[in-house]
Amino acid sequence: MNYFAPKLSPDELRKMSAIALAHMGDAVYETLVRTWLCVHGTATGKDLHRATIALVCAPAQAEKMQRTAQETGKTLMIGFVRRFGADCAMLQEYKEADFLGDIYYAKVWNLRRHGNPGGWFGDSARSGGGPLIDLGVHVIDLMCYTMGNTIKPVSVYGATFRKLGNRPDTKDKPAYISPSARPGDICDVEDLATALVRFDNGAVLSVEVSFALNIPQETSGFSLYGTKGGITTAPEFTLSTDVNGRMANIHLCSPAEFDFKSFHDEISHFVDCIRDGVPCRNPGQDGVKLMKILDAIYASAASGHEVEIHW
């Protein structure tokens, strides 16, 4: 095959995975951007790469999608499925009833001991990153959504570690193995990502996510702390507050967990947005915010310094 001028039949294209087609699409888009910059003389050879990256990076693409949706009057909904979970609904209830007051600190974690699914999940060229971009995006969004979608992140300090890989020498297998996993797969994504995200109202969010970490057992959850009360999910969903002048911990009897019904509710909501004009719960600007946070965490981890987020 001439890789500089590939000619693929419809049958050959159908055999390609969705991620492979997306990867090709990104490559074509980057080529078009570079061509446009050269033709219009807006970038010299010295800064062509930097100018291209500024236009094709994930936040830039997210902003373009948002602008296009606004200009065309179309609905752009981001797949933040955690917003449809029972735990999110419970958090919103307590927040709206003012049990928490002003939230000024939150923690969220999703830590796997041996949980790299393999396949494209471990290949940064195809996945874009490891547990931060796979697991972190959802739990970070859950906290941003609960803390208040009007607040904006202004700076990030992050660190990533690549020490354990997919644990090739262990006899134990991950709980989930990707259908795309093959022997000898590339594994160059981070094992662990940590970050502190500061918002424009002074609130701070702490993040910990991992594919591989030497911990006793896998754990996930979140905690929010406000001026009137705090909520944590570990070891159980608990509201900590003052009752009649005394400190009290209130344990909820009803389950408040994320389950796969949330995906059904998410899709149903999208149908309602399109068919009935229901206001979208996951609008495009929220996706832009999350991509800015994720990119800033990776940039901070690479530089070793705090990174400011500009709007």
C-alpha positions, 0 to 999 in steps of 0.5 A, a space after each residue: 500500500 502507498 501510505 502517502 496516498 492510501 486508497 481503501 475500499 468500503 470493505 476495508 474501511 468497515 474493518 477499521 475500528 472507531 478509534 482508528 477512524 477517529 485517529 485518521 480524522 485527527 491526522 487529516 484535520 491537523 494537515 488541513 490546519 497546517 495547510 491553512 496557516 501556510 496558505 494564509 501566511 499567518 505562521 512561519 516555519 519556526 512557529 508553525 507547529 506551535 500555531 497548529 497545536 493551539 488550533 488542534 488541541 482538545 480545548 480548541 476543538 471543544 471551543 470550536 464545537 461550542 461556537 458551531 452549535 451556537 451559530 447553527 442553533 444545534 444542541 451540543 450535549 457532552 457525555 457526562 454520565 455521572 450527572 445522571 447517577 443517584 449519587 449526583 441527584 442526592 448531592 443536588 438535593 442536599 445542596 439545594 436544601 442548603 445543608 452544605 452552605 458555601 462549598 470551599 473544598 472538595 476531594 474526589 478519587 477513583 483509584 484502581 490497584 490493577 486496572 489498566 484495561 490494555 488495548 487502546 486505553 494504554 496507548 497514549 497516541 490513541 487514548 490521549 492519556 491514562 486514568 486522568 482522561 479516562 476516569 478523572 474526566 467524569 469524577 472531576 465533572 461531577 464535583 464541578 457540577 455539584 460545586 456550581 457550574 458558574 465557577 471557573 477553574 483559574 489554575 492547576 497544579 498536577 503530577 502524573 506518574 508512570 511507574 507500574 505500567 500494566 503490571 506485566 509480571 503479576 499473575 492477577 488480571 484486571 477486573 476489566 480487559 478491553 476487547 482491543 487488548 493484545 499481547 505486547 500492547 503499548 502501555 505508555 500512559 500514566 499510572 497515577 494522576 493527582 491535581 489541585 484545581 483552584 477556582 475563581 471563587 477561592 474553592 479548591 478541588 483535590 483529584 486522585 485517579 489511578 490505573 495501577 497503585 499499590 493500595 490495599 484495595 480499589 476505592 472511589 468516592 468524593 467529599 465536599 466541605 461547606 460552611 454548614 455541612 460536609 458530605 462524604 461517600 466513604 465508607 458510606 454516604 454521610 452528612 456531617 453537620 451541626 444539629 441543635 448545637 451539637 456535631 452530628 453524622 447522618 447516615 443515609 438509608 437509601 442507596 446513592 450509587 452510580 449504576 448503569 441505569 445512568 447511561 439510559 437516563 443520559 440517552 433519554 435526556 438527549 432525546 428529550 432535548 432534541 424532540 421536546 426542546 428540554 434545556 440540556 443538562 450537559 451543554 458544550 461549555 461544560 465540556 470546554 471547561 473540563 478539557 481546559 482542566 485536563 490539559 492544564 493538569 497534563 501541562 503542569 505535570 510536564 513542567 513541574 509548575 502551576 499552570 494558569 487557565 485563561 478564559 
